[in-house]
Every structure is written in C-alpha cells, then in structure tokens.
Amino acid sequence: MTDVHPGFDVKQDSGASTQQKLQWKIQVLLHINSMLIKKSQETRSMYESQPVPPLASLSKDQLEQILIQYTKRIHCNLHTISQINQGNLTAKPPILDPPPNPFAPANASPQERQTDMLVKMYLLMNRMFQLW
C-alpha cells in the first residue's frame, strides 16, 4: 500500500505529526471520492451505451441502487473531511467498506476483488483510521 504515497507506511509511526496524519487522511478520502465519481460516471455511461456483461444483466433499478451506494460513500467521506477541518481529530467515515463493483463477476474470489484499486484504497483508509 505504500505505492499510494511514497515514503508512507501506515503500519509504523515514522514520527509524522498529527497534522501530517490528518492531511494524509484527507488526501486519501479525496482520492477515494475522485475514484467513486469516476467509477459511477463510467458505470452509468457503459450501462446506457453498450452494456457489457455483468452490467447487461442489471435492471435500471439495480443500477440506481449501486450508484446510490457510491453517492452515500462520497457524502460520508466529505462529512468526515468537514469534521476533521472543524477540529474533530478522531472523525472517521461511517462507511468503511468499498461499494459493490458492478464489473466484477458474482463468483469473484476475495483475491480477485482485491485487485480493484478502489478496494485497495478502502483497505488503506481502514488502516489509517484504525491506527491513527
């Protein structure tokens, strides 16, 4: 996970200040939000233009439910950033798991699911908020 931020190891406290840790948390939350926005736009666009399997099997209501999950996470992350900026140094997102991936096969193994960069970012975020 250190490839997200060079010289950054969540497992050990390398003497980073509280302010620096808070900035890293905010950066990760913003990066996750960027990924969520991009993925939701791609999902909707692909669904409407030329559905690919597994998207082709989704109903419009199922697609909307998936997109709602993305939006909920974006709002939670923005709320957490707001709390941190207001001085709540222990704030953490209420939703700590990644949203469903409509492109992943239903029978994907946990190892296959972890190749998704969004899943990796959620693992990093969990570690940061758990240890710091």
Sequence and secondary structure as in RCSB ss.txt:
>XXXX:A:sequence
MTDVHPGFDVKQDSGASTQQKLQWKIQVLLHINSMLIKKSQETRSMYESQPVPPLASLSKDQLEQILIQYTKRIH
CNLHTISQINQGNLTAKPPILDPPPNPFAPANASPQERQTDMLVKMYLLMNRMFQLW
>XXXX:A:secstr
 TTSSTT  TTS  S  HHHHHHHHHHHHHHHHHHHHHHHHHHHHHHHHS  TTGGG  HHHHHHHHHHHHHHHH
HHHHHHHHHHTT TT   S  S    TTS TT  HHHHTTSHHHHHHHHHHHHHHH 
